[in-house]
Amino acid sequence: LLAEGGAPGGPVAPGGVLPFTAGGFIYLGTVTVLPELLRDTRPPQALAQLLALLAGVAMMAAIAHCE
């Protein structure tokens, strides 16, 4: 609600809050998840998981582009 401008007459979030928050979330998620995914000793499984992660990022980029 805050990112959309809040209630009428209420506080408005600065333009950089939402991208900063989203970037932090993606960074922390990647730093936490990627080493766990790459720890798998079977290369085909690790590659499949990495491709799934990249597909998720591509979907987010496509949605952002279409908005």
PDB file of N, H, CA, C and O in Angstrom:
ATOM      1  N   LEU A   1       0.835  -1.183   0.000  1.00  0.00           N
ATOM      2  CA  LEU A   1       0.000   0.000   0.000  1.00  0.00           C
ATOM      3  C   LEU A   1       0.880   1.247   0.000  1.00  0.00           C
ATOM      4  O   LEU A   1       0.579   2.221  -0.690  1.00  0.00           O
ATOM      5  N   LEU A   2       1.954   1.218   0.765  1.00  0.00           N
ATOM      6  H   LEU A   2       2.198   0.427   1.325  1.00  0.00           H
ATOM      7  CA  LEU A   2       2.851   2.363   0.820  1.00  0.00           C
ATOM      8  C   LEU A   2       3.508   2.601  -0.532  1.00  0.00           C
ATOM      9  O   LEU A   2       3.677   3.747  -0.949  1.00  0.00           O
ATOM     10  N   ALA A   3       3.880   1.524  -1.217  1.00  0.00           N
ATOM     11  H   ALA A   3       3.743   0.593  -0.878  1.00  0.00           H
ATOM     12  CA  ALA A   3       4.537   1.663  -2.521  1.00  0.00           C
ATOM     13  C   ALA A   3       3.580   2.196  -3.572  1.00  0.00           C
ATOM     14  O   ALA A   3       4.020   2.800  -4.551  1.00  0.00           O
ATOM     15  N   GLU A   4       2.287   1.989  -3.395  1.00  0.00           N
ATOM     16  H   GLU A   4       1.930   1.499  -2.599  1.00  0.00           H
ATOM     17  CA  GLU A   4       1.302   2.478  -4.350  1.00  0.00           C
ATOM     18  C   GLU A   4       0.847   3.895  -4.027  1.00  0.00           C
ATOM     19  O   GLU A   4      -0.014   4.435  -4.722  1.00  0.00           O
ATOM     20  N   GLY A   5       1.389   4.487  -3.021  1.00  0.00           N
ATOM     21  H   GLY A   5       2.088   4.048  -2.457  1.00  0.00           H
ATOM     22  CA  GLY A   5       1.024   5.858  -2.693  1.00  0.00           C
ATOM     23  C   GLY A   5       0.293   5.977  -1.372  1.00  0.00           C
ATOM     24  O   GLY A   5       0.024   7.087  -0.913  1.00  0.00           O
ATOM     25  N   GLY A   6      -0.031   4.862  -0.759  1.00  0.00           N
ATOM     26  H   GLY A   6       0.187   3.961  -1.132  1.00  0.00           H
ATOM     27  CA  GLY A   6      -0.695   4.908   0.536  1.00  0.00           C
ATOM     28  C   GLY A   6      -2.140   5.360   0.423  1.00  0.00           C
ATOM     29  O   GLY A   6      -2.693   5.457  -0.672  1.00  0.00           O
ATOM     30  N   ALA A   7      -2.731   5.630   1.553  1.00  0.00           N
ATOM     31  H   ALA A   7      -2.281   5.551   2.442  1.00  0.00           H
ATOM     32  CA  ALA A   7      -4.103   6.110   1.596  1.00  0.00           C
ATOM     33  C   ALA A   7      -4.141   7.550   1.114  1.00  0.00           C
ATOM     34  O   ALA A   7      -3.142   8.262   1.217  1.00  0.00           O
ATOM     35  N   PRO A   8      -5.279   7.989   0.591  1.00  0.00           N
ATOM     36  CA  PRO A   8      -5.376   9.386   0.159  1.00  0.00           C
ATOM     37  C   PRO A   8      -5.010  10.335   1.298  1.00  0.00           C
ATOM     38  O   PRO A   8      -5.556  10.244   2.398  1.00  0.00           O
ATOM     39  N   GLY A   9      -4.090  11.236   1.022  1.00  0.00           N
ATOM     40  H   GLY A   9      -3.646  11.310   0.129  1.00  0.00           H
ATOM     41  CA  GLY A   9      -3.646  12.183   2.031  1.00  0.00           C
ATOM     42  C   GLY A   9      -2.571  11.629   2.943  1.00  0.00           C
ATOM     43  O   GLY A   9      -2.063  12.345   3.806  1.00  0.00           O
ATOM     44  N   GLY A  10      -2.212  10.352   2.766  1.00  0.00           N
ATOM     45  H   GLY A  10      -2.624   9.770   2.065  1.00  0.00           H
ATOM     46  CA  GLY A  10      -1.209   9.712   3.612  1.00  0.00           C
ATOM     47  C   GLY A  10       0.185   9.883   3.039  1.00  0.00           C
ATOM     48  O   GLY A  10       0.371  10.552   2.022  1.00  0.00           O
ATOM     49  N   PRO A  11       1.159   9.279   3.693  1.00  0.00           N
ATOM     50  CA  PRO A  11       2.543   9.407   3.223  1.00  0.00           C
ATOM     51  C   PRO A  11       2.757   8.686   1.897  1.00  0.00           C
ATOM     52  O   PRO A  11       2.092   7.693   1.604  1.00  0.00           O
ATOM     53  N   VAL A  12       3.675   9.187   1.116  1.00  0.00           N
ATOM     54  H   VAL A  12       4.216   9.993   1.354  1.00  0.00           H
ATOM     55  CA  VAL A  12       4.005   8.586  -0.175  1.00  0.00           C
ATOM     56  C   VAL A  12       5.448   8.102  -0.113  1.00  0.00           C
ATOM     57  O   VAL A  12       6.334   8.837   0.322  1.00  0.00           O
ATOM     58  N   ALA A  13       5.685   6.871  -0.545  1.00  0.00           N
ATOM     59  H   ALA A  13       4.966   6.273  -0.898  1.00  0.00           H
ATOM     60  CA  ALA A  13       7.042   6.312  -0.522  1.00  0.00           C
ATOM     61  C   ALA A  13       7.893   6.990  -1.585  1.00  0.00           C
ATOM     62  O   ALA A  13       7.415   7.233  -2.693  1.00  0.00           O
ATOM     63  N   PRO A  14       9.135   7.298  -1.271  1.00  0.00           N
ATOM     64  CA  PRO A  14      10.035   7.837  -2.292  1.00  0.00           C
ATOM     65  C   PRO A  14      10.204   6.840  -3.434  1.00  0.00           C
ATOM     66  O   PRO A  14      10.039   5.636  -3.236  1.00  0.00           O
ATOM     67  N   GLY A  15      10.530   7.329  -4.619  1.00  0.00           N
ATOM     68  H   GLY A  15      10.664   8.307  -4.780  1.00  0.00           H
ATOM     69  CA  GLY A  15      10.613   6.490  -5.807  1.00  0.00           C
ATOM     70  C   GLY A  15      11.629   5.376  -5.729  1.00  0.00           C
ATOM     71  O   GLY A  15      11.489   4.390  -6.452  1.00  0.00           O
ATOM     72  N   GLY A  16      12.642   5.478  -4.894  1.00  0.00           N
ATOM     73  H   GLY A  16      12.755   6.279  -4.306  1.00  0.00           H
ATOM     74  CA  GLY A  16      13.676   4.457  -4.840  1.00  0.00           C
ATOM     75  C   GLY A  16      13.439   3.357  -3.830  1.00  0.00           C
ATOM     76  O   GLY A  16      14.239   2.424  -3.755  1.00  0.00           O
ATOM     77  N   VAL A  17      12.379   3.427  -3.053  1.00  0.00           N
ATOM     78  H   VAL A  17      11.730   4.185  -3.114  1.00  0.00           H
ATOM     79  CA  VAL A  17      12.163   2.444  -1.989  1.00  0.00           C
ATOM     80  C   VAL A  17      11.843   1.069  -2.564  1.00  0.00           C
ATOM     81  O   VAL A  17      12.441   0.076  -2.150  1.00  0.00           O
ATOM     82  N   LEU A  18      10.925   0.994  -3.494  1.00  0.00           N
ATOM     83  H   LEU A  18      10.439   1.800  -3.830  1.00  0.00           H
ATOM     84  CA  LEU A  18      10.512  -0.302  -4.026  1.00  0.00           C
ATOM     85  C   LEU A  18      11.637  -1.002  -4.791  1.00  0.00           C
ATOM     86  O   LEU A  18      11.879  -2.182  -4.537  1.00  0.00           O
ATOM     87  N   PRO A  19      12.338  -0.335  -5.715  1.00  0.00           N
ATOM     88  CA  PRO A  19      13.456  -1.023  -6.391  1.00  0.00           C
ATOM     89  C   PRO A  19      14.569  -1.436  -5.428  1.00  0.00           C
ATOM     90  O   PRO A  19      15.155  -2.506  -5.589  1.00  0.00           O
ATOM     91  N   PHE A  20      14.862  -0.614  -4.447  1.00  0.00           N
ATOM     92  H   PHE A  20      14.386   0.256  -4.316  1.00  0.00           H
ATOM     93  CA  PHE A  20      15.901  -0.947  -3.469  1.00  0.00           C
ATOM     94  C   PHE A  20      15.511  -2.189  -2.673  1.00  0.00           C
ATOM     95  O   PHE A  20      16.338  -3.074  -2.454  1.00  0.00           O
ATOM     96  N   THR A  21      14.265  -2.252  -2.246  1.00  0.00           N
ATOM     97  H   THR A  21      13.593  -1.533  -2.424  1.00  0.00           H
ATOM     98  CA  THR A  21      13.784  -3.396  -1.481  1.00  0.00           C
ATOM     99  C   THR A  21      13.789  -4.662  -2.331  1.00  0.00           C
ATOM    100  O   THR A  21      14.219  -5.722  -1.875  1.00  0.00           O
ATOM    101  N   ALA A  22      13.311  -4.548  -3.568  1.00  0.00           N
ATOM    102  H   ALA A  22      12.962  -3.688  -3.938  1.00  0.00           H
ATOM    103  CA  ALA A  22      13.290  -5.715  -4.456  1.00  0.00           C
ATOM    104  C   ALA A  22      14.707  -6.201  -4.749  1.00  0.00           C
ATOM    105  O   ALA A  22      14.960  -7.406  -4.757  1.00  0.00           O
ATOM    106  N   GLY A  23      15.624  -5.280  -4.988  1.00  0.00           N
ATOM    107  H   GLY A  23      15.418  -4.301  -4.982  1.00  0.00           H
ATOM    108  CA  GLY A  23      17.009  -5.658  -5.250  1.00  0.00           C
ATOM    109  C   GLY A  23      17.640  -6.343  -4.056  1.00  0.00           C
ATOM    110  O   GLY A  23      18.372  -7.320  -4.212  1.00  0.00           O
ATOM    111  N   GLY A  24      17.364  -5.839  -2.867  1.00  0.00           N
ATOM    112  H   GLY A  24      16.770  -5.045  -2.740  1.00  0.00           H
ATOM    113  CA  GLY A  24      17.883  -6.470  -1.656  1.00  0.00           C
ATOM    114  C   GLY A  24      17.330  -7.873  -1.468  1.00  0.00           C
ATOM    115  O   GLY A  24      18.053  -8.786  -1.070  1.00  0.00           O
ATOM    116  N   PHE A  25      16.044  -8.041  -1.757  1.00  0.00           N
ATOM    117  H   PHE A  25      15.456  -7.299  -2.081  1.00  0.00           H
ATOM    118  CA  PHE A  25      15.420  -9.357  -1.638  1.00  0.00           C
ATOM    119  C   PHE A  25      16.048 -10.344  -2.619  1.00  0.00           C
ATOM    120  O   PHE A  25      16.364 -11.474  -2.247  1.00  0.00           O
ATOM    121  N   ILE A  26      16.230  -9.922  -3.873  1.00  0.00           N
ATOM    122  H   ILE A  26      15.973  -9.004  -4.175  1.00  0.00           H
ATOM    123  CA  ILE A  26      16.830 -10.797  -4.881  1.00  0.00           C
ATOM    124  C   ILE A  26      18.272 -11.133  -4.502  1.00  0.00           C
ATOM    125  O   ILE A  26      18.700 -12.281  -4.625  1.00  0.00           O
ATOM    126  N   TYR A  27      19.013 -10.135  -4.045  1.00  0.00           N
ATOM    127  H   TYR A  27      18.666  -9.203  -3.945  1.00  0.00           H
ATOM    128  CA  TYR A  27      20.409 -10.363  -3.650  1.00  0.00           C
ATOM    129  C   TYR A  27      20.496 -11.376  -2.508  1.00  0.00           C
ATOM    130  O   TYR A  27      21.254 -12.342  -2.590  1.00  0.00           O
ATOM    131  N   LEU A  28      19.730 -11.160  -1.458  1.00  0.00           N
ATOM    132  H   LEU A  28      19.113 -10.375  -1.392  1.00  0.00           H
ATOM    133  CA  LEU A  28      19.784 -12.071  -0.308  1.00  0.00           C
ATOM    134  C   LEU A  28      19.307 -13.470  -0.676  1.00  0.00           C
ATOM    135  O   LEU A  28      19.883 -14.465  -0.238  1.00  0.00           O
ATOM    136  N   GLY A  29      18.260 -13.539  -1.477  1.00  0.00           N
ATOM    137  H   GLY A  29      17.792 -12.730  -1.832  1.00  0.00           H
ATOM    138  CA  GLY A  29      17.771 -14.846  -1.903  1.00  0.00           C
ATOM    139  C   GLY A  29      18.792 -15.596  -2.729  1.00  0.00           C
ATOM    140  O   GLY A  29      18.982 -16.800  -2.552  1.00  0.00           O
ATOM    141  N   THR A  30      19.452 -14.886  -3.635  1.00  0.00           N
ATOM    142  H   THR A  30      19.298 -13.908  -3.779  1.00  0.00           H
ATOM    143  CA  THR A  30      20.448 -15.523  -4.487  1.00  0.00           C
ATOM    144  C   THR A  30      21.672 -15.942  -3.686  1.00  0.00           C
ATOM    145  O   THR A  30      22.188 -17.044  -3.873  1.00  0.00           O
ATOM    146  N   VAL A  31      22.138 -15.079  -2.803  1.00  0.00           N
ATOM    147  H   VAL A  31      21.720 -14.183  -2.652  1.00  0.00           H
ATOM    148  CA  VAL A  31      23.323 -15.396  -1.998  1.00  0.00           C
ATOM    149  C   VAL A  31      23.046 -16.580  -1.077  1.00  0.00           C
ATOM    150  O   VAL A  31      23.951 -17.366  -0.795  1.00  0.00           O
ATOM    151  N   THR A  32      21.829 -16.716  -0.614  1.00  0.00           N
ATOM    152  H   THR A  32      21.094 -16.078  -0.844  1.00  0.00           H
ATOM    153  CA  THR A  32      21.475 -17.811   0.279  1.00  0.00           C
ATOM    154  C   THR A  32      21.186 -19.096  -0.489  1.00  0.00           C
ATOM    155  O   THR A  32      21.611 -20.176  -0.076  1.00  0.00           O
ATOM    156  N   VAL A  33      20.471 -18.987  -1.594  1.00  0.00           N
ATOM    157  H   VAL A  33      20.126 -18.110  -1.929  1.00  0.00           H
ATOM    158  CA  VAL A  33      20.000 -20.169  -2.313  1.00  0.00           C
ATOM    159  C   VAL A  33      21.051 -20.738  -3.259  1.00  0.00           C
ATOM    160  O   VAL A  33      21.204 -21.957  -3.333  1.00  0.00           O
ATOM    161  N   LEU A  34      21.773 -19.898  -3.978  1.00  0.00           N
ATOM    162  H   LEU A  34      21.649 -18.908  -3.918  1.00  0.00           H
ATOM    163  CA  LEU A  34      22.689 -20.378  -5.013  1.00  0.00           C
ATOM    164  C   LEU A  34      23.766 -21.327  -4.480  1.00  0.00           C
ATOM    165  O   LEU A  34      23.975 -22.378  -5.086  1.00  0.00           O
ATOM    166  N   PRO A  35      24.460 -21.016  -3.382  1.00  0.00           N
ATOM    167  CA  PRO A  35      25.452 -21.983  -2.882  1.00  0.00           C
ATOM    168  C   PRO A  35      24.823 -23.322  -2.492  1.00  0.00           C
ATOM    169  O   PRO A  35      25.431 -24.377  -2.672  1.00  0.00           O
ATOM    170  N   GLU A  36      23.615 -23.271  -1.962  1.00  0.00           N
ATOM    171  H   GLU A  36      23.121 -22.414  -1.816  1.00  0.00           H
ATOM    172  CA  GLU A  36      22.927 -24.511  -1.592  1.00  0.00           C
ATOM    173  C   GLU A  36      22.604 -25.335  -2.839  1.00  0.00           C
ATOM    174  O   GLU A  36      22.728 -26.560  -2.825  1.00  0.00           O
ATOM    175  N   LEU A  37      22.196 -24.669  -3.904  1.00  0.00           N
ATOM    176  H   LEU A  37      22.096 -23.674  -3.915  1.00  0.00           H
ATOM    177  CA  LEU A  37      21.892 -25.378  -5.144  1.00  0.00           C
ATOM    178  C   LEU A  37      23.146 -25.968  -5.774  1.00  0.00           C
ATOM    179  O   LEU A  37      23.119 -27.086  -6.289  1.00  0.00           O
ATOM    180  N   LEU A  38      24.229 -25.230  -5.735  1.00  0.00           N
ATOM    181  H   LEU A  38      24.251 -24.322  -5.317  1.00  0.00           H
ATOM    182  CA  LEU A  38      25.465 -25.676  -6.374  1.00  0.00           C
ATOM    183  C   LEU A  38      26.227 -26.708  -5.538  1.00  0.00           C
ATOM    184  O   LEU A  38      27.207 -27.281  -6.015  1.00  0.00           O
ATOM    185  N   ARG A  39      25.798 -26.947  -4.320  1.00  0.00           N
ATOM    186  H   ARG A  39      25.002 -26.482  -3.933  1.00  0.00           H
ATOM    187  CA  ARG A  39      26.442 -27.933  -3.453  1.00  0.00           C
ATOM    188  C   ARG A  39      26.157 -29.355  -3.929  1.00  0.00           C
ATOM    189  O   ARG A  39      26.898 -30.280  -3.600  1.00  0.00           O
ATOM    190  N   ASP A  40      25.096 -29.530  -4.696  1.00  0.00           N
ATOM    191  H   ASP A  40      24.493 -28.778  -4.964  1.00  0.00           H
ATOM    192  CA  ASP A  40      24.741 -30.851  -5.214  1.00  0.00           C
ATOM    193  C   ASP A  40      25.881 -31.381  -6.083  1.00  0.00           C
ATOM    194  O   ASP A  40      26.412 -30.657  -6.926  1.00  0.00           O
ATOM    195  N   THR A  41      26.254 -32.637  -5.877  1.00  0.00           N
ATOM    196  H   THR A  41      25.822 -33.225  -5.193  1.00  0.00           H
ATOM    197  CA  THR A  41      27.403 -33.201  -6.588  1.00  0.00           C
ATOM    198  C   THR A  41      27.046 -33.714  -7.976  1.00  0.00           C
ATOM    199  O   THR A  41      27.938 -34.002  -8.775  1.00  0.00           O
ATOM    200  N   ARG A  42      25.761 -33.831  -8.273  1.00  0.00           N
ATOM    201  H   ARG A  42      25.037 -33.597  -7.624  1.00  0.00           H
ATOM    202  CA  ARG A  42      25.359 -34.322  -9.593  1.00  0.00           C
ATOM    203  C   ARG A  42      25.203 -33.132 -10.531  1.00  0.00           C
ATOM    204  O   ARG A  42      24.270 -32.347 -10.363  1.00  0.00           O
ATOM    205  N   PRO A  43      26.081 -32.974 -11.508  1.00  0.00           N
ATOM    206  CA  PRO A  43      26.022 -31.811 -12.406  1.00  0.00           C
ATOM    207  C   PRO A  43      24.687 -31.631 -13.129  1.00  0.00           C
ATOM    208  O   PRO A  43      24.231 -30.494 -13.245  1.00  0.00           O
ATOM    209  N   PRO A  44      24.032 -32.693 -13.625  1.00  0.00           N
ATOM    210  CA  PRO A  44      22.743 -32.460 -14.297  1.00  0.00           C
ATOM    211  C   PRO A  44      21.692 -31.854 -13.361  1.00  0.00           C
ATOM    212  O   PRO A  44      20.920 -30.984 -13.765  1.00  0.00           O
ATOM    213  N   GLN A  45      21.671 -32.318 -12.116  1.00  0.00           N
ATOM    214  H   GLN A  45      22.298 -33.024 -11.788  1.00  0.00           H
ATOM    215  CA  GLN A  45      20.704 -31.782 -11.149  1.00  0.00           C
ATOM    216  C   GLN A  45      21.020 -30.332 -10.816  1.00  0.00           C
ATOM    217  O   GLN A  45      20.115 -29.501 -10.746  1.00  0.00           O
ATOM    218  N   ALA A  46      22.294 -30.019 -10.610  1.00  0.00           N
ATOM    219  H   ALA A  46      23.029 -30.694 -10.667  1.00  0.00           H
ATOM    220  CA  ALA A  46      22.698 -28.646 -10.311  1.00  0.00           C
ATOM    221  C   ALA A  46      22.377 -27.728 -11.482  1.00  0.00           C
ATOM    222  O   ALA A  46      21.926 -26.601 -11.279  1.00  0.00           O
ATOM    223  N   LEU A  47      22.604 -28.196 -12.700  1.00  0.00           N
ATOM    224  H   LEU A  47      22.971 -29.111 -12.864  1.00  0.00           H
ATOM    225  CA  LEU A  47      22.299 -27.390 -13.884  1.00  0.00           C
ATOM    226  C   LEU A  47      20.800 -27.147 -14.002  1.00  0.00           C
ATOM    227  O   LEU A  47      20.376 -26.037 -14.321  1.00  0.00           O
ATOM    228  N   ALA A  48      20.001 -28.170 -13.748  1.00  0.00           N
ATOM    229  H   ALA A  48      20.346 -29.072 -13.489  1.00  0.00           H
ATOM    230  CA  ALA A  48      18.545 -28.016 -13.806  1.00  0.00           C
ATOM    231  C   ALA A  48      18.060 -26.997 -12.774  1.00  0.00           C
ATOM    232  O   ALA A  48      17.190 -26.180 -13.075  1.00  0.00           O
ATOM    233  N   GLN A  49      18.609 -27.039 -11.572  1.00  0.00           N
ATOM    234  H   GLN A  49      19.316 -27.703 -11.328  1.00  0.00           H
ATOM    235  CA  GLN A  49      18.204 -26.096 -10.533  1.00  0.00           C
ATOM    236  C   GLN A  49      18.631 -24.675 -10.882  1.00  0.00           C
ATOM    237  O   GLN A  49      17.877 -23.728 -10.660  1.00  0.00           O
ATOM    238  N   LEU A  50      19.834 -24.522 -11.427  1.00  0.00           N
ATOM    239  H   LEU A  50      20.446 -25.291 -11.607  1.00  0.00           H
ATOM    240  CA  LEU A  50      20.303 -23.200 -11.821  1.00  0.00           C
ATOM    241  C   LEU A  50      19.455 -22.640 -12.957  1.00  0.00           C
ATOM    242  O   LEU A  50      19.133 -21.452 -12.957  1.00  0.00           O
ATOM    243  N   LEU A  51      19.089 -23.478 -13.923  1.00  0.00           N
ATOM    244  H   LEU A  51      19.350 -24.443 -13.923  1.00  0.00           H
ATOM    245  CA  LEU A  51      18.227 -23.030 -15.017  1.00  0.00           C
ATOM    246  C   LEU A  51      16.840 -22.638 -14.506  1.00  0.00           C
ATOM    247  O   LEU A  51      16.248 -21.681 -15.006  1.00  0.00           O
ATOM    248  N   ALA A  52      16.320 -23.359 -13.522  1.00  0.00           N
ATOM    249  H   ALA A  52      16.801 -24.136 -13.116  1.00  0.00           H
ATOM    250  CA  ALA A  52      15.027 -23.006 -12.938  1.00  0.00           C
ATOM    251  C   ALA A  52      15.104 -21.658 -12.228  1.00  0.00           C
ATOM    252  O   ALA A  52      14.174 -20.856 -12.315  1.00  0.00           O
ATOM    253  N   LEU A  53      16.207 -21.407 -11.529  1.00  0.00           N
ATOM    254  H   LEU A  53      16.962 -22.059 -11.458  1.00  0.00           H
ATOM    255  CA  LEU A  53      16.400 -20.119 -10.866  1.00  0.00           C
ATOM    256  C   LEU A  53      16.455 -18.995 -11.893  1.00  0.00           C
ATOM    257  O   LEU A  53      15.827 -17.953 -11.710  1.00  0.00           O
ATOM    258  N   LEU A  54      17.205 -19.205 -12.973  1.00  0.00           N
ATOM    259  H   LEU A  54      17.716 -20.052 -13.122  1.00  0.00           H
ATOM    260  CA  LEU A  54      17.305 -18.193 -14.025  1.00  0.00           C
ATOM    261  C   LEU A  54      15.967 -17.996 -14.742  1.00  0.00           C
ATOM    262  O   LEU A  54      15.651 -16.880 -15.156  1.00  0.00           O
ATOM    263  N   ALA A  55      15.186 -19.056 -14.891  1.00  0.00           N
ATOM    264  H   ALA A  55      15.443 -19.961 -14.555  1.00  0.00           H
ATOM    265  CA  ALA A  55      13.858 -18.928 -15.491  1.00  0.00           C
ATOM    266  C   ALA A  55      12.955 -18.058 -14.619  1.00  0.00           C
ATOM    267  O   ALA A  55      12.169 -17.266 -15.138  1.00  0.00           O
ATOM    268  N   GLY A  56      13.062 -18.199 -13.313  1.00  0.00           N
ATOM    269  H   GLY A  56      13.701 -18.842 -12.891  1.00  0.00           H
ATOM    270  CA  GLY A  56      12.285 -17.348 -12.410  1.00  0.00           C
ATOM    271  C   GLY A  56      12.670 -15.888 -12.529  1.00  0.00           C
ATOM    272  O   GLY A  56      11.804 -15.013 -12.526  1.00  0.00           O
ATOM    273  N   VAL A  57      13.967 -15.617 -12.634  1.00  0.00           N
ATOM    274  H   VAL A  57      14.670 -16.328 -12.637  1.00  0.00           H
ATOM    275  CA  VAL A  57      14.431 -14.237 -12.810  1.00  0.00           C
ATOM    276  C   VAL A  57      13.945 -13.700 -14.150  1.00  0.00           C
ATOM    277  O   VAL A  57      13.537 -12.542 -14.239  1.00  0.00           O
ATOM    278  N   ALA A  58      13.984 -14.530 -15.196  1.00  0.00           N
ATOM    279  H   ALA A  58      14.315 -15.470 -15.124  1.00  0.00           H
ATOM    280  CA  ALA A  58      13.514 -14.102 -16.517  1.00  0.00           C
ATOM    281  C   ALA A  58      12.017 -13.794 -16.497  1.00  0.00           C
ATOM    282  O   ALA A  58      11.572 -12.847 -17.147  1.00  0.00           O
ATOM    283  N   MET A  59      11.241 -14.581 -15.760  1.00  0.00           N
ATOM    284  H   MET A  59      11.602 -15.349 -15.232  1.00  0.00           H
ATOM    285  CA  MET A  59       9.804 -14.303 -15.649  1.00  0.00           C
ATOM    286  C   MET A  59       9.552 -12.972 -14.958  1.00  0.00           C
ATOM    287  O   MET A  59       8.686 -12.205 -15.378  1.00  0.00           O
ATOM    288  N   MET A  60      10.308 -12.697 -13.898  1.00  0.00           N
ATOM    289  H   MET A  60      11.012 -13.320 -13.557  1.00  0.00           H
ATOM    290  CA  MET A  60      10.150 -11.408 -13.215  1.00  0.00           C
ATOM    291  C   MET A  60      10.498 -10.259 -14.152  1.00  0.00           C
ATOM    292  O   MET A  60       9.814  -9.235 -14.159  1.00  0.00           O
ATOM    293  N   ALA A  61      11.554 -10.418 -14.942  1.00  0.00           N
ATOM    294  H   ALA A  61      12.110 -11.250 -14.936  1.00  0.00           H
ATOM    295  CA  ALA A  61      11.946  -9.374 -15.887  1.00  0.00           C
ATOM    296  C   ALA A  61      10.878  -9.186 -16.960  1.00  0.00           C
ATOM    297  O   ALA A  61      10.585  -8.055 -17.346  1.00  0.00           O
ATOM    298  N   ALA A  62      10.296 -10.279 -17.444  1.00  0.00           N
ATOM    299  H   ALA A  62      10.534 -11.198 -17.130  1.00  0.00           H
ATOM    300  CA  ALA A  62       9.250 -10.185 -18.460  1.00  0.00           C
ATOM    301  C   ALA A  62       8.009  -9.489 -17.911  1.00  0.00           C
ATOM    302  O   ALA A  62       7.400  -8.668 -18.597  1.00  0.00           O
ATOM    303  N   ILE A  63       7.641  -9.810 -16.692  1.00  0.00           N
ATOM    304  H   ILE A  63       8.136 -10.476 -16.135  1.00  0.00           H
ATOM    305  CA  ILE A  63       6.478  -9.158 -16.073  1.00  0.00           C
ATOM    306  C   ILE A  63       6.744  -7.673 -15.890  1.00  0.00           C
ATOM    307  O   ILE A  63       5.871  -6.846 -16.153  1.00  0.00           O
ATOM    308  N   ALA A  64       7.941  -7.332 -15.442  1.00  0.00           N
ATOM    309  H   ALA A  64       8.651  -8.003 -15.229  1.00  0.00           H
ATOM    310  CA  ALA A  64       8.285  -5.919 -15.259  1.00  0.00           C
ATOM    311  C   ALA A  64       8.290  -5.183 -16.592  1.00  0.00           C
ATOM    312  O   ALA A  64       7.904  -4.016 -16.657  1.00  0.00           O
ATOM    313  N   HIS A  65       8.721  -5.851 -17.646  1.00  0.00           N
ATOM    314  H   HIS A  65       9.034  -6.799 -17.593  1.00  0.00           H
ATOM    315  CA  HIS A  65       8.765  -5.222 -18.970  1.00  0.00           C
ATOM    316  C   HIS A  65       7.359  -4.994 -19.522  1.00  0.00           C
ATOM    317  O   HIS A  65       7.113  -3.999 -20.204  1.00  0.00           O
ATOM    318  N   CYS A  66       6.435  -5.915 -19.230  1.00  0.00           N
ATOM    319  H   CYS A  66       6.635  -6.723 -18.676  1.00  0.00           H
ATOM    320  CA  CYS A  66       5.071  -5.819 -19.763  1.00  0.00           C
ATOM    321  C   CYS A  66       4.187  -4.852 -18.983  1.00  0.00           C
ATOM    322  O   CYS A  66       3.126  -4.470 -19.476  1.00  0.00           O
ATOM    323  N   GLU A  67       4.583  -4.453 -17.806  1.00  0.00           N
ATOM    324  H   GLU A  67       5.445  -4.764 -17.406  1.00  0.00           H
ATOM    325  CA  GLU A  67       3.750  -3.545 -17.003  1.00  0.00           C
ATOM    326  C   GLU A  67       3.712  -2.173 -17.573  1.00  0.00           C
ATOM    327  O   GLU A  67       3.057  -1.292 -17.017  1.00  0.00           O
TER     328      GLU A  67
END
